[in-house]
Each structure stands twice: as structure tokens, then as C-alpha cells.
Amino acid sequence: MDTSINDGAIISRKRKREEFKKIIMIVAAYVVYMFMSVAVWYHNNYLDKEPARNWELERRNFINRLYRGTEKIVLNN
């Protein structure tokens, strides 16, 4: 009779330990999910993904204005 009580206590401790491991894994997964969500939000809102100006296009437009513009525009530039 004494051994069955000890076996039940051991099984109960193992079950509690397994449940605790599951809870820890769920919490860890949630923390990683939240961290990744914040990282994606920050990237989308604050990191530059492309240059602010297209210098090549501006250069071409300037040269086109010089070649095809009026005499007044050419002299001003």
C-alpha cells in the first residue's frame, strides 16, 4: 500500500512537470511572436527601404530641360 502512494506521487510530479514544460514553451513562443511582431512593425515604419530621391531620374530631367528647354531656362541653369 505504501508503494502505490509513492508511485502515485511520482506520477503526479511527472505530470505537473510536463504541464509546466508545456506552459513554459507556450510563454516562450508568445514572447518570440511578440518580439518578431515588433521587429516587423519597426522595419515597416522606420527603416528606409529605398533612397529618398532618384538621382538618376533627376539628372536626366535636368539634362533634358537644358537640351530641350527655352533659351531663358538654359541661361538660368
Contact map, one row per residue, 1 for C-alpha under 8 A:
11111000000000000000000000000000000000000000000000000000000000000000000000000
11111100000000000000000000000000000000000000000000000000000000000000000000000
11111110000000000000000000000000000000000000000000000000000000000000000000000
11111111000000000000000000000000000000000000000000000000000000000000000000000
11111111100000000000000000000000000000000000000000000000000000000000000000000
01111111110000000000000000000000000000000000000000000000000000000000000000000
00111111111000000000000000000000000000000000000000000000000000000000000000000
00011111111100000000000000000000000000000000000000000000000000000000000000000
00001111111110000000000000000000000000000000000000000000000000000000000000000
00000111111111000000000000000000000000000000000000000000000000000000000000000
00000011111111100000000000000000000000000000000000000000000000000000000000000
00000001111111110000000000000000000000000000000000000000000000000000000000000
00000000111111111000000000000000000000000000000000000000000000000000000000000
00000000011111111100000000000000000000000000000000000000000000000000000000000
00000000001111111110000000000000000000000000000000000000000000000000000000000
00000000000111111111000000000000000000000000000000000000000000000000000000000
00000000000011111111100000000000000000000000000000000000000000000000000000000
00000000000001111111110000000000000000000000000000000000000000000000000000000
00000000000000111111111000000000000000000000000000000000000000000000000000000
00000000000000011111111100000000000000000000000000000000000000000000000000000
00000000000000001111111110000000000000000000000000000000000000000000000000000
00000000000000000111111111000000000000000000000000000000000000000000000000000
00000000000000000011111111100000000000000000000000000000000000000000000000000
00000000000000000001111111110000000000000000000000000000000000000000000000000
00000000000000000000111111111000000000000000000000000000000000000000000000000
00000000000000000000011111111100000000000000000000000000000000000000000000000
00000000000000000000001111111110000000000000000000000000000000000000000000000
00000000000000000000000111111111000000000000000000000000000000000000000000000
00000000000000000000000011111111100000000000000000000000000000000000000000000
00000000000000000000000001111111110000000000000000000000000000000000000000000
00000000000000000000000000111111111000000000000000000000000000000000000000000
00000000000000000000000000011111111100000000000000000000000000000000000000000
00000000000000000000000000001111111110000000000000000000000000000000000000000
00000000000000000000000000000111111111000000000000000000000000000000000000000
00000000000000000000000000000011111111100000000000000000000000000000000000000
00000000000000000000000000000001111111110000000000000000000000000000000000000
00000000000000000000000000000000111111111000000000000000000000000000000000000
00000000000000000000000000000000011111111100000000000000000000000000000000000
00000000000000000000000000000000001111111110000000000000000000000000000000000
00000000000000000000000000000000000111111111000000000000000000000000000000000
00000000000000000000000000000000000011111111100000000000000000000000000000000
00000000000000000000000000000000000001111111111000000000000000000000000000000
00000000000000000000000000000000000000111111111000000000000000000000000000000
00000000000000000000000000000000000000011111111000000000000000000000000000000
00000000000000000000000000000000000000001111111000000000000000000000000000000
00000000000000000000000000000000000000000111111100000000000000000000000000000
00000000000000000000000000000000000000000111111110000000000000000000000000000
00000000000000000000000000000000000000000000011111100000000000000000000000000
00000000000000000000000000000000000000000000001111100000000000000000000000000
00000000000000000000000000000000000000000000000111110000000000000000000000000
00000000000000000000000000000000000000000000000111111100000000000000000000000
00000000000000000000000000000000000000000000000001111100000000000000000000000
00000000000000000000000000000000000000000000000000111110000000000000000000000
00000000000000000000000000000000000000000000000000111111110000000000000000000
00000000000000000000000000000000000000000000000000001111111000000000000000000
00000000000000000000000000000000000000000000000000000111111100000000000000000
00000000000000000000000000000000000000000000000000000111111110000000000000000
00000000000000000000000000000000000000000000000000000111111111000000000000000
00000000000000000000000000000000000000000000000000000011111111100000000000000
00000000000000000000000000000000000000000000000000000001111111110000000000000
00000000000000000000000000000000000000000000000000000000111111111000000000000
00000000000000000000000000000000000000000000000000000000011111111100000000000
00000000000000000000000000000000000000000000000000000000001111111110000000000
00000000000000000000000000000000000000000000000000000000000111111111100000000
00000000000000000000000000000000000000000000000000000000000011111111100011000
00000000000000000000000000000000000000000000000000000000000001111111100011001
00000000000000000000000000000000000000000000000000000000000000111111100001000
00000000000000000000000000000000000000000000000000000000000000011111110000000
00000000000000000000000000000000000000000000000000000000000000011111111011000
00000000000000000000000000000000000000000000000000000000000000000001111111000
00000000000000000000000000000000000000000000000000000000000000000000111111100
00000000000000000000000000000000000000000000000000000000000000000000011111110
00000000000000000000000000000000000000000000000000000000000000001100111111111
00000000000000000000000000000000000000000000000000000000000000001110111111111
00000000000000000000000000000000000000000000000000000000000000000000001111111
00000000000000000000000000000000000000000000000000000000000000000000000111111
00000000000000000000000000000000000000000000000000000000000000000100000011111
